[in-house]
């Protein structure tokens, strides 16, 4: 099974880098060439907000149940799929790295770092009644501004920043907000390069050179943002990609060894077991049983 890559539709948003979609639109209309209930990869960030009903999302090989007041953040390049059998009501906020860069340049905003690579990270936030109501108001105000003739992008950015800061305050344990603008830029560049080259390169020194910094500096940035070293981030991303291909595409061990640049399948199995404490076949048995 090939996992489709879904890009941000700039034509639909009149070249804007932000969009709000009603969840019901995903299961009541035909999506162009793709069913959102099948695994897919997105090139943008998403905030999924459940107002009524229940749903679930399959992400990072885990099924996460969602209910009213649930809010989940999906990192760009993550693979996921939805279960809309409960026909939930809510909003899907889509935004690009370019949108975040503009917000960071104009106002305060939490850093959207790839914390999903850390296994201790919990991507779901369950809002209490007060924050459920406040989030609803802010999202409605963003939507109202988008729909306003001659909409002002700066108002949208301010409202989004207010929403992001409100939600971030509820998760003090994830307050990795000491990254400078330059550090945030280097981390984003590292993550983008890793997505492009991880099948060929897993050397943190190589990535540090590509973003014109030192191995030590890259490590410091990664630790501050995710709690992981640069090498741990590379290995975590590699293992997530391998697991997806084992489960979704049923790719053989020999093919994966070839695709990820291992000398032979035995070295690939050793690497996988070192990271997961399971062989690929043991992992498959666990996930297909």
GUKOL-104820 format. One line per 8 residues: number of its first residue (from 1); their letters; for each residue z, y, x of N, C-alpha, C, O. Coordinates in steps of 0.2 Angstrom, whole numbers, plus 5000, padded with zeros to 4 digits. Each point is the difference from the previous one (the first is absolute). Example, Ala and Ser with C-alpha at 12.3 -4.5 7.8 and 13.67 -1.06 7.14 Angstrom:
2
1 = AS = 5039 4972 5066 5000 5006 4996 5000 5006 5004 5003 4999 5005 | 4993 5006 4993 5001 5006 5004 5003 5005 4996 5001 5006 5003
// end
This chain:
289
1 = XXXXXXXX = 5000 4994 5004 5000 5006 4996 5000 5006 5004 5004 5001 5005 | 4991 5004 4994 5000 5006 5004 5004 5005 4996 4999 5001 4994 | 5005 5003 5010 5005 5005 4997 4996 5007 5001 4998 5002 5005 | 5000 5000 4989 4996 5007 5000 5004 5006 5002 5006 5000 4999 | 4991 5004 5005 5003 5007 5002 4998 5005 4995 4995 5002 4999 | 5011 5001 4998 4999 5005 4995 5001 5007 5003 5005 5001 5002 | 4990 5003 4998 5000 5007 5003 5002 5005 4995 5000 4999 4994 | 5003 5007 5008 5001 5006 4995 4994 5003 4998 4995 5001 5003
9 = XXXXXXXX = 5005 5000 4990 4994 5002 4997 5000 5008 5000 5002 5003 4995 | 4995 5000 5010 5000 5007 5000 4995 5003 4995 5001 5006 4998 | 4994 4991 5000 4996 5002 4995 5003 5001 4993 4999 5005 4997 | 5005 4991 5002 5004 5000 4993 5005 5006 5001 5002 5003 4994 | 5001 4998 5011 5005 5005 5001 4997 5007 5002 5004 5005 5002 | 4990 4996 4998 4996 5006 5002 5002 5002 5007 5002 5006 5002 | 4999 4989 5003 5001 5000 5007 5007 5002 5001 5002 5001 5006 | 5003 4999 4989 5007 5000 5001 5003 4994 5003 4996 4995 5000
17 = XXXXXXXX = 5010 5005 5003 5002 4994 5004 5006 4997 4996 5004 4996 5003 | 4997 5006 4991 5005 4997 4996 4998 4999 4993 4996 5004 4997 | 5007 4991 5000 4998 4998 4993 5005 4996 4996 5004 4997 5003 | 4997 5005 4991 5005 4996 4996 4996 4996 4994 4996 5003 4997 | 5005 4990 5003 4997 4996 4995 5005 4997 4996 5006 4998 5002 | 4993 5002 4991 5004 4996 4995 4999 4992 5002 4995 4998 5001 | 5011 4999 4999 5000 4993 5002 4996 4996 4995 4996 4995 5001 | 5004 5007 4993 4996 4997 4994 4993 5000 5002 4996 4996 4997
25 = XXXXXXXX = 5001 5009 5006 4993 5000 5002 4998 4994 5004 4994 4998 5000 | 5011 5000 5004 4998 4994 5004 4999 4994 4997 4996 4996 5002 | 5007 5003 4992 4999 4994 4996 4996 5000 4994 4999 4995 4996 | 4999 5012 5002 4996 5000 4994 4993 5003 5001 4996 5000 4995 | 5002 5001 5012 4993 5001 5001 4998 4996 5006 5004 4998 5004 | 4990 5002 4997 4997 4996 5005 5000 5004 5006 4997 5005 5001 | 5006 4992 5005 5000 5004 5006 4994 4998 5004 4997 4995 4999 | 5000 5010 5004 4993 4999 5004 5001 4994 5005 5003 5001 5005
33 = XXXXXXXX = 4994 4994 4993 4999 4994 5005 5006 4997 5002 5000 4996 5005 | 5006 5005 4991 5006 4997 5003 5005 5000 4994 5001 5004 4996 | 5003 4990 5004 5005 4999 4995 5007 5001 5004 5001 4997 5004 | 5003 5008 4993 5006 5002 5004 5005 4994 5000 5005 5000 5003 | 4994 4995 4993 5005 4994 4999 4998 4995 5006 5003 4995 5000 | 4991 5006 5004 4999 4996 5005 5002 5004 5007 5000 5006 5000 | 5001 4990 5005 5002 5004 5006 4995 5005 5003 4994 4998 5000 | 5008 5007 5002 4996 5006 5002 5004 5004 5005 5006 5000 5000
41 = XXXXXXXX = 4990 5003 5005 5003 5005 5005 4998 5007 4998 4994 5001 4999 | 5010 5004 5002 4999 5007 4998 5000 5004 5007 5004 4998 5004 | 4992 5007 4996 4999 5004 5006 5005 5006 4999 4999 5005 5004 | 5005 4995 4991 5004 5006 4998 5007 4998 4999 5001 4994 5000 | 5003 5011 4999 5007 4999 4998 5001 4999 4992 4996 5004 4997 | 5009 4993 5001 5001 5000 4992 5008 5000 4999 5004 4997 5003 | 4997 5007 4992 5007 4999 4997 4999 4997 4993 4996 5003 4996 | 5007 4992 5002 4999 4997 4993 5007 5001 4997 5005 4998 5002
49 = XXXXXXXX = 4994 5005 4992 5006 5002 4996 4999 4997 4993 4996 5001 4996 | 5009 4995 5002 5001 4996 4994 5004 5004 4995 5006 5002 5001 | 4991 5000 4993 5003 5004 4995 5003 4995 4995 5006 5001 4997 | 4990 4995 5001 5001 4995 4994 4997 4993 5002 4995 5000 5003 | 5009 4995 4994 4997 4993 5001 5002 4998 5007 5003 5002 5004 | 4994 4992 4997 5001 4996 5007 4993 4998 5003 4995 4999 4997 | 5006 5001 5009 4994 4997 5004 5002 4997 5007 5006 5000 5001 | 4990 4998 5003 5002 4997 5006 4994 5002 5005 4994 5001 4998
57 = XXXXXXXX = 5007 5000 5008 4995 5001 5005 5001 4995 5006 5006 4998 5002 | 4989 4999 5000 5000 4995 5006 4998 5004 5006 4995 5003 5001 | 5010 4998 5004 4999 5004 5005 5004 4997 5006 5006 4998 5000 | 4991 5002 5006 5002 4997 5006 5003 4993 4999 5005 4998 5002 | 4991 4998 4994 5001 4993 4998 5007 4999 4996 5003 4995 5001 | 4999 5010 4996 5006 5000 4996 4998 5003 4993 4997 5005 4999 | 5006 4991 4995 4999 5003 4994 5006 5004 4998 5006 4998 5001 | 4993 5009 4997 5005 5004 4999 5000 5002 4992 4994 5003 4998
65 = XXXXXXXX = 5011 4996 4999 5000 5002 4993 5002 5007 4999 5004 5003 5003 | 4992 5000 4992 5001 5007 4998 5002 5001 4993 4998 4996 4996 | 5006 5009 5003 5003 5001 4993 5000 5008 4999 4999 5003 5005 | 5003 4999 4989 5000 5007 4999 5005 5004 5005 5006 4997 5001 | 4991 5008 5002 5004 5003 5005 4999 4998 5007 5002 5002 5005 | 4994 4992 4996 4998 4998 5007 4995 5004 5003 4995 5003 4997 | 5006 4998 5009 4995 5004 5004 4999 4996 5007 5004 4999 5003 | 4989 5000 4998 4999 4996 5006 4995 5004 5004 4995 5002 4997
73 = XXXXXXXX = 5006 4998 5010 4995 5003 5004 4995 4995 5004 5003 4995 5002 | 4991 5006 4997 4995 4996 5004 4997 5004 5005 4997 5005 5000 | 5004 4992 5006 4997 5003 5007 4992 4999 5000 4998 4995 4997 | 4999 5010 5005 4992 4999 5001 4999 4993 5004 5004 4999 5005 | 4991 4998 4994 4998 4994 5003 5004 4994 4998 4998 4994 5002 | 5007 5007 4994 5003 4994 4997 4996 4996 4995 4996 5003 4996 | 5005 4990 5004 4996 4996 4995 5005 4999 4994 5006 4998 5002 | 4992 5002 4992 5004 4999 4995 4996 4998 4993 4994 5001 5001
81 = XXXXXXXX = 5009 4997 4994 4997 4999 4994 5005 5001 4994 5006 5000 5002 | 4992 5002 4992 5004 5001 4995 5000 4994 4995 4996 4997 4999 | 5010 5003 4997 5000 4996 4994 5002 5004 4994 5005 5003 5000 | 4990 4999 4996 5001 5004 4994 5001 4997 4994 4998 5002 4994 | 5004 4991 5006 5000 4996 4994 5005 5004 4995 5000 4999 4994 | 5005 5004 5008 5005 5004 4996 4997 5007 4998 5004 5003 4996 | 4990 4999 5006 4997 5006 4998 5005 5006 5001 5002 5003 4995 | 5000 4998 5011 5005 5006 5001 4997 5006 4999 4994 5001 5001
89 = XXXXXXXX = 5010 5005 4998 4997 5006 5000 5003 5004 5006 5006 4999 5002 | 4990 5005 5001 5003 5004 5006 4994 5004 5003 4995 5000 4998 | 5007 5002 5008 4995 5003 5004 4999 4997 5007 5004 4997 5003 | 4990 5004 5000 4998 4998 5006 4998 5007 5004 4995 5003 4998 | 5009 4999 5007 4998 5006 5004 4997 4997 5006 5003 4997 5004 | 4991 5006 4997 4995 4998 5006 5000 5006 5004 4998 5005 4998 | 5003 4994 5009 4999 5006 5005 4998 4997 5006 5002 4995 5002 | 4994 5009 5002 4998 4998 5007 5004 5003 5005 5004 5004 4999
97 = XXXXXXXX = 4994 4994 5007 5004 5002 5006 4998 5008 5001 5004 5004 5002 | 4990 4998 4996 4998 5007 5001 5005 5004 4995 5001 5006 5002 | 5000 4992 4992 5005 5003 4996 5007 5001 5003 5002 5005 5000 | 5000 4990 5003 5007 5000 5003 5000 5005 5006 5005 5004 5001 | 4989 4996 5003 5000 5005 5005 5000 5007 4998 5003 5004 5003 | 4994 4997 4991 5000 5007 4997 5007 5002 4998 5002 5006 5001 | 5001 4989 4996 5007 5002 4997 5005 5001 5006 5004 5005 5000 | 4995 4991 5005 5005 5000 5006 4998 5007 5003 5005 5003 5003
105 = XXXXXXXX = 4989 5000 4997 4999 5006 5003 5002 5006 4996 5001 5005 5003 | 5001 4994 4991 5001 5006 4996 5008 5000 4997 5002 5005 4998 | 5001 4989 5003 5007 4999 4997 5003 4994 5002 4997 4996 5004 | 5009 5003 4995 5004 4995 5002 4998 4994 4996 4999 5000 4994 | 5001 4994 5009 4998 4994 4997 5003 4994 5004 4999 5000 5006 | 5004 4995 4991 5002 4994 5003 4994 4996 5004 4994 5001 4997 | 5007 4996 5008 4995 4997 5004 4998 4993 4996 5005 4996 4999 | 4989 5003 5000 4998 4994 4997 4998 4995 5005 4994 4999 5002
113 = XXXXXXXX = 5011 4998 5001 4999 4995 5006 4999 4993 4998 5003 4998 4994 | 4994 4998 5010 4999 4993 4997 5006 4995 5001 5000 4996 5004 | 5005 5006 4992 5006 4996 5000 5000 4993 4997 5004 4996 5001 | 4990 5003 4996 4999 4994 4997 4999 4994 5005 5001 4994 4999 | 4998 5008 5008 4999 4995 5005 5007 4998 5002 5001 4994 5003 | 5004 5009 4995 5007 4998 5001 5002 4995 4995 5001 5002 4994 | 5001 4992 5007 5002 4995 4995 5006 5002 4996 5001 4998 4994 | 5003 5007 5009 5006 5002 4996 4999 5005 4995 5004 5002 4996
121 = XXXXXXXX = 4989 5001 5004 4998 5005 4995 5000 4998 4993 4996 4995 4999 | 5007 5008 4997 4999 4999 4993 4995 5005 4997 5002 5006 4999 | 4992 4993 4998 4996 5005 4998 5001 5003 4993 4997 5005 4998 | 5007 4992 4998 5001 5002 4993 5007 5004 5000 5005 4999 5003 | 4994 5006 4993 5005 5005 4998 5001 5000 4993 4996 5001 4996 | 5010 4997 5001 5002 5000 4993 5004 5006 4998 5005 5001 5002 | 4991 5003 4994 5003 5007 4999 5006 4999 4994 4999 4996 4995 | 5006 5008 5006 5005 5000 4994 4997 5005 4995 4995 5003 5001
129 = XXXXXXXX = 5008 4998 4993 4998 5004 4995 4998 5007 5002 4995 5002 4998 | 5010 5001 5006 4998 5007 5001 4994 5001 5005 4996 5004 4998 | 5004 4992 5007 4994 5000 5004 4993 4998 4997 4995 5002 5002 | 5006 4993 4994 4994 4998 4996 4997 5006 4996 4994 5001 5000 | 5011 5003 4997 4998 5005 4996 4997 5006 5004 4995 5003 4999 | 5008 4998 5007 4998 5006 5004 4993 4998 5003 4996 5004 5001 | 5003 4989 5001 4994 4998 5003 4994 5001 4995 4995 5002 5002 | 5007 4996 4992 4995 5000 4995 4997 5008 4999 4994 5001 4999
137 = XXXXXXXX = 5011 5003 5001 4998 5007 4999 4996 5003 5006 4995 5003 4998 | 5007 4995 5008 4996 5002 5006 4993 4997 5000 4995 5004 5001 | 5004 4990 4997 4994 4997 5000 4995 5003 4994 4994 5001 5001 | 5009 5000 4993 4997 5004 4995 4997 5007 5002 4995 5002 4998 | 5010 5001 5006 4998 5007 5002 4994 4999 5005 4995 5005 5000 | 5005 4990 5004 4994 4999 5005 4994 4999 4996 4995 5003 5001 | 5005 4993 4994 4995 4998 4996 4997 5006 4996 4994 5001 5000 | 5011 5003 4998 4998 5006 4996 4996 5005 5005 4995 5004 4997
145 = XXXXXXXX = 5007 4997 5009 4997 5005 5004 4993 4997 5002 4995 5004 5001 | 5004 4989 5000 4994 4997 5002 4995 5002 4994 4994 5001 5001 | 5008 4999 4993 4996 5001 4994 4999 5007 4998 4996 5002 4996 | 5007 5003 5008 5000 5007 4999 4993 5002 5003 4998 4999 5005 | 4998 5005 4991 4994 5003 5003 5002 5005 5006 5005 5003 5000 | 4991 4996 5005 5001 5004 5006 5007 4997 5003 5004 5004 5002 | 4997 4990 4998 5007 4997 5002 5001 5002 5007 4996 5001 5005 | 5011 5001 4997 5002 5002 5006 5002 4994 5005 5006 4997 4998
153 = XXXXXXXX = 4991 5001 5007 5002 4994 5004 5007 5001 5003 5004 4995 5001 | 4998 5011 5000 5007 5002 5003 5005 4998 4995 5006 4998 5002 | 4993 5004 4992 5005 4998 4995 5001 4992 4999 5006 4998 5000 | 4988 4999 5001 5001 4992 4999 5004 4998 5006 5004 4995 5000 | 4994 5008 5006 5004 4998 5006 5007 5001 5000 5005 4996 5002 | 4997 5010 4995 5007 5002 4999 5004 4995 4996 5005 4998 5001 | 4992 5000 4993 5003 4996 4995 5000 4993 5003 5005 4996 4999 | 4990 5002 5005 5000 4993 5003 5006 5000 5005 5004 4995 5001
161 = XXXXXXXX = 4997 5010 5003 5005 5001 5005 5007 4999 4997 5004 4997 5002 | 4997 5007 4992 5006 4999 4996 5002 4993 4998 5005 4998 5001 | 4989 4999 4996 5001 4993 4998 5002 4995 5006 5005 4996 5000 | 4991 5005 5006 5002 4996 5005 5007 5001 5003 5003 4995 5002 | 4999 5011 4999 5007 5001 5002 5005 4998 4995 5005 4997 5003 | 4994 5004 4991 5005 4997 4995 5001 4992 5001 5005 4998 5000 | 4989 4999 5000 5000 4993 5001 5003 4998 5007 5004 4995 5000 | 4994 5008 5005 5003 4999 5007 5007 5000 5000 5004 4996 5004
169 = XXXXXXXX = 4999 5009 4993 5007 5001 5000 5004 4994 4997 5006 4999 5002 | 4991 4997 4994 5003 4994 4997 5000 4994 5005 5004 4995 4999 | 4993 5006 5007 5000 4995 5005 5002 5002 5006 4996 5001 5005 | 5010 5001 4996 5002 5003 5007 5000 4996 5005 4999 5002 5006 | 5001 4991 4993 4999 4995 5006 4993 5001 5003 4999 4997 5005 | 4996 5005 4991 4994 5001 5003 4998 5007 5002 4994 5002 5001 | 5011 5002 5001 4999 5007 5002 4997 5000 5007 5004 5003 5004 | 4990 4995 4997 4997 5001 5007 4996 5006 5000 4994 5000 5001
177 = XXXXXXXX = 5010 5006 4999 4996 5006 4999 5000 5005 5006 4999 5006 4999 | 5003 4991 5007 5000 5004 5006 4994 5000 5004 5000 5003 5005 | 4995 4994 4992 4993 5000 5003 4997 5008 5000 5000 5003 4995 | 4998 4999 5010 4997 5007 5001 4993 4999 4997 4997 4994 4999 | 4999 5011 5000 4993 5000 4997 4996 4996 5005 4996 4996 4998 | 5005 5005 5009 4996 4997 5005 5002 4992 5000 4995 4996 5000 | 5011 5002 4999 5002 4993 5000 4997 4997 4994 4997 4994 5000 | 5003 5009 4994 4997 4998 4994 4993 4998 5001 4997 4995 4997
185 = XXXXXXXX = 4999 5010 5006 4993 4999 5001 4999 4994 5005 4995 4997 4998 | 5009 5003 5007 4999 4994 5005 5001 4993 4996 4997 4995 5001 | 5008 5005 4995 5002 4994 4996 4994 4998 4995 4998 4994 5000 | 4999 5011 4997 4995 4999 4995 4994 4997 5004 4996 4996 4998 | 5002 5007 5008 4995 4998 5004 5001 4993 5003 4995 4996 5000 | 5011 5002 5002 5001 4994 5002 4999 4995 4995 4997 4994 5001 | 5006 5007 4993 4999 4995 4994 4993 4999 4998 4998 4995 4999 | 4998 5011 5001 4993 4999 4999 4996 4996 5005 4996 4996 4998
193 = XXXXXXXX = 5006 5005 5008 4997 4996 5006 5002 4993 4999 4995 4995 5001 | 5011 5004 4998 5002 4993 4999 4997 4996 4994 4998 4994 5001 | 5000 5009 4994 4997 4997 4994 4993 4999 5002 4997 4995 4998 | 5000 5009 5007 4993 4999 5002 4999 4994 5005 4995 4997 5000 | 5010 5003 5005 4999 4996 5006 5005 4994 5001 5000 4997 5005 | 5004 5002 4990 5006 4995 5001 4997 4993 5001 5003 4996 5004 | 4991 5002 4994 4998 4994 5001 4997 4999 5007 5000 4994 5003 | 4999 5012 5001 4998 4999 5007 5005 5002 5005 5000 4998 5005
201 = XXXXXXXX = 5004 5007 4993 5005 5003 5004 5007 5000 4997 5001 5002 4995 | 5004 4995 5009 5007 5000 4998 5004 5002 5006 5006 4999 5000 | 4991 5005 5004 5004 5003 5006 5002 5008 4998 4996 5004 4999 | 5011 4997 5000 5002 5006 4999 4998 5006 5005 4999 5006 4998 | 5000 4992 5008 4998 5005 5005 4993 5002 4998 4998 5006 5002 | 4998 4990 4996 4993 5002 4998 5000 5005 4995 4996 5005 5000 | 5008 4994 4995 5000 5005 4994 5003 5006 5002 4998 5006 4998 | 5007 4994 5007 5003 5006 5002 4995 5004 5004 5000 5007 4999
209 = XXXXXXXX = 4996 4990 5005 4995 5004 5004 4995 5003 4995 4997 5006 5001 | 5001 4990 4993 4995 5003 4996 5002 5006 4996 4996 5004 4998 | 5011 4997 5001 5003 5006 4997 5002 5005 5005 5004 5005 4998 | 4995 4994 5008 5001 5005 5006 5008 5001 5000 5002 5005 5000 | 5002 4989 5000 5007 5001 5001 5002 4994 5005 4996 4996 5002 | 5010 5003 4999 5003 4995 5004 5003 4994 4996 5001 5001 4994 | 4999 4993 5009 5003 4995 4996 5007 5001 4998 5002 4999 4994 | 5002 5005 5010 5007 5001 4999 5000 5005 4994 5004 4999 4995
217 = XXXXXXXX = 4992 5006 5005 5000 5005 4994 4998 4997 4994 5003 5001 4994 | 4992 4994 5006 4997 4997 4994 5006 4995 4997 5001 5000 4994 | 5003 4997 5011 5005 4996 4997 5005 5004 4997 5003 4998 4995 | 4999 5008 5008 5005 5004 4997 4998 5002 4993 5004 5001 4995 | 4990 5001 5004 4997 5002 4993 5001 4995 4995 5002 5001 4995 | 4995 4993 5007 5000 4994 4996 5007 4998 4998 5002 4999 4994 | 5003 5001 5010 5007 4999 4999 5003 5005 4995 5004 4998 4995 | 4995 5008 5006 5002 5005 4996 4997 5000 4993 5004 5001 4995
225 = XXXXXXXX = 4990 4997 5004 4997 5000 4994 5001 4993 4996 5001 5000 4994 | 4999 4994 5009 5001 4994 4997 5005 4995 5002 5002 4995 4997 | 5002 5007 5008 5005 4996 5003 4997 4994 5004 5004 4996 5003 | 4990 5004 4998 4996 4995 5005 4997 5003 5006 4998 5006 5000 | 5001 4991 5005 4997 5002 5006 4992 5000 4998 4998 4997 4995 | 4998 5006 5010 4993 5000 4998 4997 4992 5000 4996 4998 4996 | 5007 4998 5009 4998 4993 5000 5002 4996 4994 4996 4996 4997 | 5010 5006 5001 5002 4996 4994 4996 5003 4994 4999 4995 4995
233 = XXXXXXXX = 4999 5011 5004 4995 5002 4995 4994 4996 5000 4997 4998 4995 | 5000 5002 5011 4994 4996 5001 5000 4993 4998 4996 4998 4996 | 5010 4999 5006 5001 4993 4998 5001 4999 4993 4997 4995 4997 | 5007 5010 5000 5001 4999 4993 4994 5001 4996 4998 4996 4995 | 4997 5009 5007 4994 5001 4996 4995 4994 5001 4997 4998 4995 | 5003 4999 5011 4996 4994 5001 5002 4995 4996 4996 4996 4997 | 5010 5002 5003 5003 4994 4996 4999 5001 4992 4998 4996 4997 | 5002 5011 5001 4999 5001 4993 4992 4998 4998 4999 4997 4995
241 = XXXXXXXX = 4997 5006 5010 4993 4998 4999 4998 4993 5000 4996 4997 4996 | 5007 4999 5009 4999 4993 5000 5003 4996 4994 4996 4996 4998 | 5010 5006 5000 5002 4997 4994 4996 5001 4994 4999 4995 4996 | 4998 5011 5003 4996 5002 4994 4994 4995 5001 4998 4997 4995 | 4999 5002 5011 4994 4997 5000 5001 4992 4999 4996 4997 4998 | 5010 5001 5004 5002 4993 4999 5001 4998 4992 4997 4995 4998 | 5006 5010 4999 5001 4999 4993 4994 5002 4995 4999 4996 4996 | 4998 5010 5005 4995 5002 4996 4993 4997 5002 4997 4998 4995
249 = XXXXXXXX = 5002 5002 5011 4993 4998 5002 5000 4992 5002 4994 4998 5001 | 5012 4999 5000 5000 4993 5002 4996 4999 5007 4997 4995 5001 | 5004 5010 5003 4997 5000 5007 5003 4995 5004 5006 4999 5000 | 4990 4997 5004 5003 4994 5004 5003 5003 5006 4999 5006 5002 | 5006 4990 5001 5003 5002 5006 4995 5002 5006 5001 5005 5004 | 4994 4990 4997 4995 5001 5005 4997 5007 4999 4998 5004 5005 | 5000 4998 4989 4996 5006 4999 5004 5006 5001 4998 5005 5003 | 5009 4994 4995 5004 5006 5001 5001 5001 5008 5001 5006 5002
257 = XXXXXXXX = 5000 4989 5001 5001 5000 5008 4994 5004 5003 5001 5004 5004 | 4993 4994 4993 4994 5003 5003 5000 5008 4998 4998 5004 5004 | 5003 4997 4989 5000 5007 4998 5005 5005 5003 4998 5006 5001 | 5008 4991 5001 5005 5004 5003 5000 5000 5008 5005 5002 5003 | 4990 4995 5000 4999 5000 5007 5005 4996 5004 5001 5001 5006 | 5001 4993 4991 5004 4995 5004 4996 4996 5003 4994 4998 4998 | 5008 4999 5008 4996 4996 5004 4999 4993 4997 4994 4998 5000 | 5010 5000 4996 4999 4994 4996 5005 4999 4994 5005 5005 5000
265 = XXXXXXXX = 4995 4991 4996 5004 4999 4994 5007 4999 5002 5005 5002 4996 | 4997 4994 5009 5007 4999 5002 5003 5006 5002 5006 5001 4998 | 4991 5004 5005 5003 5006 5002 5001 5004 4994 5005 5004 4999 | 4991 4996 4996 5000 5004 4994 5006 4997 4996 5004 5004 4997 | 4997 4989 5003 5006 4997 4996 5006 5002 5003 5005 5002 4997 | 4995 4998 5010 5007 5002 5003 5001 5007 4999 5006 5002 4998 | 4989 5003 5002 5002 5007 4998 5002 5001 4993 5005 5003 4999 | 4992 4993 4996 5002 5001 4993 5007 4997 4999 5004 5003 4997
273 = XXXXXXXX = 4998 4991 5006 5006 4997 5000 5006 5005 5003 5005 5000 4997 | 4993 5003 5008 5005 5004 5004 5002 5006 4995 5006 5002 5000 | 4989 5001 4996 5001 5005 4996 5003 4998 4993 5004 5004 4997 | 4995 4990 5001 5002 4998 4993 5005 4994 5000 5003 4999 4995 | 4998 4998 5010 5003 4994 5001 4997 4994 4996 5004 4995 4998 | 4990 5006 5000 4996 4995 4996 4993 4999 5004 4998 5005 5002 | 5000 4989 4997 4993 4999 5002 4995 5003 4994 5003 5000 4995 | 4991 5001 5006 4996 5002 4995 4999 4995 4994 5000 5002 4994
281 = XXXXXXXX = 5000 4992 5008 5000 4994 4995 5007 5000 4996 4999 4999 4994 | 5006 5002 5009 5007 5000 4997 5000 5006 4995 5003 5000 4994 | 4994 5006 5008 5000 5006 4996 4996 4999 4994 5002 5002 4994 | 4992 4995 5007 4996 4998 4994 5003 4996 4995 4999 5001 4994 | 5005 4994 5008 5003 4995 4996 5005 5004 4996 5001 4999 4994 | 5003 5006 5009 5005 5003 4997 4997 5005 4994 5003 5001 4995 | 4991 5002 5006 4997 5005 4996 4995 4997 4995 4998 5003 4995 | 5001 4991 5006 4995 4997 4995 5003 4994 4996 4997 4997 4996
289 = X = 5010 5002 5005 5003 4995 4996 5002 5002 4994 5003 4996 4996
// end
